[in-house]
């Protein structure tokens, strides 16, 4: 299963591939974050549920290697989002959602 995550303008900037209960993030257009910021991957069970922070990751434009985010025992989600957050730890709710998308089989 995978989710293509797009900006509000529809531009795809990342993909989340779910295999063996792990979420792997492939960035294909996210800008590099600064040392005092981090990207957070969020899982959404459905349109009415609150997003759950799954883990943090950094984007380095020189090294766009896929990154496994979150623990393998997390429940499946119907959609994913990425936010850019101040600091190095995920907040309780997203501050600045930069991309989102639904999971497809």
HELIX and SHEET records of a PDB file:
SHEET    1   A 8 UNK A  52  UNK A  57  0                                        
SHEET    2   A 8 UNK A  37  UNK A  44 -1                                        
SHEET    3   A 8 UNK A  79  UNK A  86 -1                                        
SHEET    4   A 8 UNK A  97  UNK A 104 -1                                        
SHEET    5   A 8 UNK A   2  UNK A   6 -1                                        
SHEET    6   A 8 UNK A  12  UNK A  19 -1                                        
SHEET    7   A 8 UNK A  22  UNK A  27 -1                                        
SHEET    8   A 8 UNK A  67  UNK A  69 -1                                        
END                                                                             
